[in-house]
Each structure stands twice: as C-alpha cells, then as structure tokens.
Amino acid sequence: MDNRRIKALLVLADGTLFEGYNFGAEGETIGEVVFNTSMTGYQEILTDPSYKGQIVSMTYTQIGNYGTNPDDTESRSPQLEGFIAKEFFDYPSNWRSRESLGHYLSSNNKVGICGIDTRALTAHLRDNGVQMGIISTSDKNPGSLLEKVRSHPGISAFDLVSDVTTKEKYQWNESLWKLEKDDRHTSHNKLNVIVYDFGVKRNILRHLAETGFNITVVPAKTPPEQIMEGADGIVLSNGPGDPEVLTYAVDIAKQLLGKKPILGICLGHQILGRALGGTTYKLKFGHHGGNHPVMDLLTRKVEITSQNHNYCVDMKMLKGEVELTHKNLYDGTEEGIRHRDIPLLSFQYHPEAGPGPNDSGYIFERFREMIERQ
C-alpha cells in the first residue's frame, strides 16, 4: 500500500483541525506543536533531544528529498513525538543518503502527517501560541481526538531530561565531518571537559572535540563531587522541556558555580539562570529555526543563529551579577550572558548549529580561552 495516501488528522487543543495523509509510522501521537523555520536539516531536527515531547512542523515546503544518513544524526534515534510537512518526498536524491525519510521514521515508530497547509498552521501558532496537538491515522473522529489532547497535562508536567539523558558516562572523540577528508578524529586534545547530558546534541560534542578537548559525557543527575577531579571545564548541555521542573539540575549547577569554568547552552543556559537566582518564562511560540539574528554586544557584530527553545531567562531577576552579552534582534530577548566574578559563559541559542549557519562556532574557542586564563 502507498503509505502516503493513508488519511491522517491533526487536531490542536483549541479544536483546530487539519486533514492530510500519513508518512512514516502509522498510529497516534500527542505532543506540543511547534514550527521550525529552517530550510534544511530535518534529520538533525528529528534527532535533536530538545524536541522530546513535541510535534514539529516544518515551514519549508519540500521535506524528504535528500533522505537520511547516519553521519548527521544528533542522537541515537528520532526524539520528537511527531512530524509535519507540507510536501513529503520519499525518493531521495543525495550521494550521502542511506535511507529514505519515510522508512527512517517508520523504522523508528514516528508518526508523520503531510499534505496540510503548514503556512496556515504556522500562522495559527504564531497568533495563538504553541499548544498540544494530536496526530492520528487510527482514530478519525475529531471529537474523540480533541478529548484525548485536552486530557493531556502538557509537557511541562514531565521531567523529559530523564528520558533522553545517557544512562552511563562515556568518552567522545569524534570531530566535525569534513567534505575534503572524512577524518572525524582529532589528535590535539589537551583539556578535559565534562558534559552534563540534559539531551546533548552530538554536534556540540563534535565542536568541543574540534576545539581541542578530551570529552566525558555524564548523566544529568551525576553528583558534582564525582566529576570535579581532573576536569578543566564543565558544559551544561541543551535538552527538552520546562527548566522549572528540573530542580535537581539547578541544585547541581549551584554546586558547580565558581568551582570550574562553565559553558551553558540552551536548556543548560536556563538551568544556570535559575541557579544564579533568576527565573525563566515561556515564549508565546518559541524560537525554532536557523535564521535568528543575534547581536554580540561585546563586538557589535550580528550573527545568524540556530535556535530551539520555548523558554527564556528573565535578566531582570539576576540583580546585576551577570552581564548581557548577546541579544535577539527579532524580539529583544536575551541570548547570552557572562558572570562578572566567576568563569561562566552561557548562551540561549545553539552555537553548534546542526542544522543552521556556522556564525557562532567561535563560542567554543571563547570557552577554551576562558579555561586557559584560569
């Protein structure tokens, strides 16, 4: 049977209904519906652990035309709850492709819907905010689906980090992929860095390896006393969900402050903000995409950044302990801070891209320089 012609429904919590066709696995899935404005990189988006608990709609229309490959994944498998596309192509044309997108989703039991007006969906979420939604190929009753999605408590009720973090610590030494020479191992590692895995993307680890670090990745709940010896620096990674429920992570961050140089990225940034005494708040529809302009207030340069977050740190609550270093030029929200007294850099956006532009890769060098100054 041609999988693309199986009818599928998308129902939002406010009762909005979209009718389309299934691709990937058949079945039913519930998640918070968000939109991503990247024009490429759907495989990195699918495998980004930060999307755990969410259904992602791509604003770019043609999805699937370059297939998938094992080198560009950001984790071991797709992490999101569901996938939405306007036009789905299951006949990839790309010399690096090893598997079609449809087969990749199906083999990982991830439900997709295509053939809907993603422009209308994006406009609806932009105007009304992100909300829970359900995709189904089995239940075709909109009223029944609406009841199911409204009975869901929302992703803020869950510790999603526990679902995506590593169970055991491990070493990482794979560097960035290079077209001219597929050599993904670096030989100049000198500094030791501990990465707290709240849902870490592999491209963060690749950039750290490229910058000259020996990398040890540890589970999210690892006590600080177990990792301090021999560590030159600590990274708090990206990850999914609401930072307010991650009280254990905030407690860990409080114990780490001032002990070692720290780099925070995305959720790690929000955890640090709360550890410093600040609060976090939820954006109306979040920042998800590879085209967000951010100004480095130290150099006044503007970089185009990759972003994926629904929450921000409220700078007003940090009482002058930190300095704002980066600002979003779309909506003025904070994107980066540094502490005035202790070695700490923290960024809301994703300097490792994957997908996205490479403007912000210098941040890993800036982190290394901070460590070397210590």
Residue pairs with C-beta under 8 A, 6 or more apart in sequence:
3 22
3 23
3 24
3 26
3 102
3 106
4 21
4 22
4 23
4 88
4 90
4 102
4 114
4 115
5 21
6 21
6 22
6 26
6 137
7 19
7 20
7 21
7 22
7 137
7 140
8 19
8 20
8 21
8 22
8 111
8 113
8 135
8 136
8 137
9 17
9 18
9 19
9 20
9 113
9 135
9 136
9 139
9 140
9 142
9 145
10 17
10 18
10 19
10 20
10 33
10 84
10 113
10 116
10 121
10 133
10 134
10 135
11 17
11 18
11 133
11 134
11 136
11 142
11 145
11 146
11 149
12 33
12 124
12 131
12 132
12 133
12 149
13 131
13 132
13 133
13 146
13 149
13 150
14 128
14 131
15 146
16 124
17 142
18 113
18 116
18 117
18 120
18 121
19 116
20 113
20 114
20 115
20 116
21 113
21 114
21 115
22 111
22 112
22 113
22 114
22 137
23 64
23 85
23 88
23 90
23 101
23 102
23 105
23 112
23 113
23 114
24 83
24 101
24 102
24 104
24 105
24 106
24 110
24 111
24 112
25 105
25 106
25 108
25 109
25 110
25 111
25 112
26 111
26 137
26 138
27 109
27 111
27 136
27 137
27 138
28 111
28 134
28 135
28 136
28 137
28 138
28 139
29 55
29 81
29 82
29 110
29 111
29 134
29 135
29 136
30 81
30 132
30 133
30 134
30 148
30 149
30 152
31 53
31 54
31 55
31 80
31 81
31 82
31 132
31 133
31 155
32 53
32 54
32 55
32 130
32 131
32 132
32 133
32 154
32 155
32 310
33 54
33 55
33 57
33 84
33 121
33 125
33 130
33 131
33 132
33 133
34 51
34 54
34 55
34 56
34 57
34 125
34 130
34 285
34 286
34 288
34 310
35 56
35 57
35 58
35 59
35 118
35 121
35 122
35 125
35 126
35 285
35 288
36 45
36 56
36 57
36 58
36 59
36 288
36 289
36 308
37 59
37 60
37 288
37 289
37 290
37 291
38 45
38 58
38 60
38 289
38 290
38 291
38 306
38 355
38 356
39 60
39 290
40 60
40 66
40 355
41 290
41 354
41 355
41 356
42 58
42 63
42 64
42 83
42 101
42 355
43 68
43 69
43 72
43 73
43 101
43 104
44 72
44 73
44 74
44 201
44 203
44 354
44 355
45 51
45 56
45 58
45 80
45 355
46 56
46 78
46 79
46 80
46 83
46 104
46 105
46 110
47 73
47 74
47 75
47 76
47 77
47 78
47 79
48 74
48 75
48 79
48 80
48 199
48 201
48 238
48 308
48 354
49 74
49 75
49 79
49 164
49 199
49 200
49 201
49 238
49 239
49 240
50 79
50 199
50 201
50 238
50 239
50 240
50 266
50 267
50 308
50 309
51 79
51 80
51 81
51 240
51 308
52 79
52 80
52 81
52 160
52 163
52 164
52 199
52 240
52 241
53 81
53 155
53 158
53 160
53 240
53 241
54 80
54 81
54 155
54 240
55 80
55 81
55 82
55 83
55 84
55 133
55 135
56 80
56 82
56 83
56 84
56 288
57 84
57 85
57 118
57 121
57 122
57 125
58 83
58 84
58 85
58 86
58 118
59 118
59 119
59 122
59 289
61 85
61 86
61 87
61 118
62 86
62 87
62 89
63 85
63 86
63 87
63 88
63 89
63 101
63 114
64 85
64 88
64 89
64 90
64 92
64 100
64 101
64 102
65 89
65 91
65 92
65 93
65 94
66 92
66 93
66 94
66 96
66 97
67 92
67 93
67 94
67 96
67 97
67 98
67 99
67 100
67 101
68 92
68 97
68 98
68 99
68 100
68 101
68 104
69 94
69 96
69 97
69 98
69 99
70 98
71 96
71 177
72 96
72 177
72 354
73 202
74 201
74 202
74 203
74 354
75 164
75 199
75 201
75 202
77 108
78 104
78 105
78 108
78 110
79 164
79 199
79 240
80 110
81 110
82 110
82 111
82 112
82 113
82 135
83 105
83 110
83 111
83 112
83 113
84 112
84 113
84 114
84 116
84 118
84 121
84 135
85 112
85 113
85 114
85 118
86 114
86 115
86 116
86 117
86 118
86 119
87 114
87 115
88 101
88 102
88 112
88 114
88 115
89 101
90 100
90 101
90 102
90 103
91 100
92 100
92 101
99 107
102 112
105 111
105 112
111 135
111 136
111 137
112 135
113 135
125 131
125 285
126 284
126 285
129 284
129 285
130 284
130 285
130 286
130 310
132 149
132 150
132 152
132 154
132 155
133 149
134 145
134 148
134 149
136 145
139 145
139 148
155 240
155 241
155 242
156 241
156 242
156 244
156 245
157 245
158 241
158 245
159 241
159 245
159 246
160 199
160 239
160 240
160 241
161 198
161 199
161 220
161 239
161 240
161 241
161 246
161 249
161 267
162 220
163 240
164 198
164 199
164 239
164 240
165 197
165 198
165 199
165 219
165 220
165 221
165 239
166 197
166 217
166 218
166 219
167 219
168 219
169 216
169 217
169 218
169 219
169 222
170 216
170 217
171 214
171 215
171 216
171 217
172 195
172 205
172 208
172 209
172 215
172 216
172 217
173 185
173 186
173 189
173 209
173 214
173 215
174 184
174 185
174 202
174 205
174 206
174 209
175 183
175 184
175 185
175 186
175 206
175 209
175 210
176 184
176 203
176 206
176 207
176 209
176 210
177 184
177 206
178 184
184 206
185 209
186 209
186 210
186 212
188 212
189 209
189 212
189 213
189 214
190 212
190 213
190 214
191 212
191 213
191 214
191 232
191 233
191 368
191 371
191 372
192 213
192 214
192 216
192 230
192 231
192 232
192 233
193 208
193 213
193 214
193 215
193 216
193 231
193 232
193 233
193 234
193 235
194 216
194 218
194 227
194 231
194 233
194 234
194 235
195 204
195 205
195 208
195 215
195 216
195 217
195 218
195 234
195 235
195 237
196 218
196 220
196 222
196 234
196 235
196 236
196 237
196 249
196 252
196 268
197 217
197 218
197 219
197 220
197 237
197 239
198 220
198 236
198 237
198 238
198 239
198 246
198 249
198 267
198 268
198 271
199 237
199 238
199 239
199 240
199 267
200 217
200 237
200 238
200 239
201 237
201 238
201 350
201 352
201 354
202 354
203 352
203 353
203 354
204 235
204 237
204 238
204 265
204 352
205 215
205 217
206 352
207 351
207 352
207 361
207 364
208 215
208 235
208 364
209 215
210 364
211 364
211 365
211 367
211 368
212 368
213 233
213 368
216 227
218 226
218 227
220 239
220 248
220 249
221 248
221 252
222 252
223 252
224 252
224 255
224 256
224 259
227 234
228 259
228 260
231 260
232 260
232 261
232 371
233 260
233 261
233 262
233 263
233 367
233 370
233 371
234 256
234 260
234 261
234 262
234 263
235 262
235 263
235 264
235 265
235 268
235 367
236 249
236 253
236 262
236 263
236 264
236 265
236 267
236 268
236 269
236 271
236 272
237 265
237 266
237 267
237 268
238 265
238 266
238 267
238 268
238 308
238 350
239 266
239 267
239 268
240 267
241 267
242 280
242 282
242 311
243 249
243 250
243 267
243 270
243 271
243 273
243 274
243 280
243 311
244 274
244 280
246 267
246 271
249 271
250 271
250 274
250 275
253 262
253 271
253 272
253 274
253 275
254 275
256 262
257 275
257 276
257 342
257 344
258 341
258 342
260 343
261 343
261 344
261 367
261 370
261 371
261 374
262 272
262 343
262 344
262 345
262 346
263 345
263 346
263 347
263 363
263 367
264 271
264 272
264 344
264 345
264 346
264 347
265 346
265 347
265 350
265 351
265 352
266 308
266 309
266 347
266 348
266 349
266 350
267 309
268 346
269 313
269 336
269 337
269 346
269 347
269 348
270 280
270 309
270 311
270 312
270 313
270 348
272 344
272 346
273 279
273 280
273 313
273 314
273 318
273 337
273 346
274 280
274 313
276 318
276 321
276 322
276 339
277 317
277 318
277 319
277 321
278 313
278 314
278 315
278 317
278 318
279 313
279 314
279 317
280 311
280 312
280 313
280 314
281 311
281 312
281 314
282 310
282 311
283 309
283 310
283 311
283 312
283 333
286 308
286 309
286 310
287 307
287 308
287 309
287 328
287 330
287 333
287 349
288 307
288 308
288 309
289 306
289 307
289 356
290 304
290 305
290 306
290 307
290 353
290 355
290 356
290 357
291 304
292 304
292 305
292 306
292 307
292 328
292 330
292 349
293 302
293 303
293 304
293 305
293 328
293 329
293 330
294 302
294 303
294 304
294 305
294 326
294 327
294 328
294 329
294 335
294 336
294 349
294 360
295 301
295 302
295 303
295 326
295 327
295 329
296 302
296 303
296 325
296 326
296 336
297 324
297 325
297 326
297 327
298 325
302 329
303 357
303 359
303 360
304 356
304 357
304 359
305 335
305 349
305 350
305 351
305 356
305 357
305 359
305 360
306 349
306 350
306 352
306 353
306 354
306 355
306 356
306 357
306 360
307 348
307 349
307 350
308 350
309 348
309 349
312 333
312 334
312 348
313 334
313 337
313 348
315 322
315 324
315 334
315 337
318 337
320 340
321 339
321 340
321 341
322 337
322 338
322 339
322 340
322 344
323 337
323 338
323 339
323 340
324 334
324 336
324 337
325 336
325 337
325 338
325 345
326 334
326 335
326 336
326 337
326 347
326 348
326 349
327 333
327 334
327 335
327 336
328 334
328 335
328 348
333 348
334 348
335 347
335 348
335 349
336 345
336 346
336 347
336 348
336 349
337 344
337 345
337 346
338 344
338 345
338 346
343 370
343 371
343 373
343 374
345 363
345 366
345 367
345 370
347 360
347 363
349 360
350 356
350 360
351 360
351 361
351 362
351 363
351 364
352 361
352 364
353 360
353 361
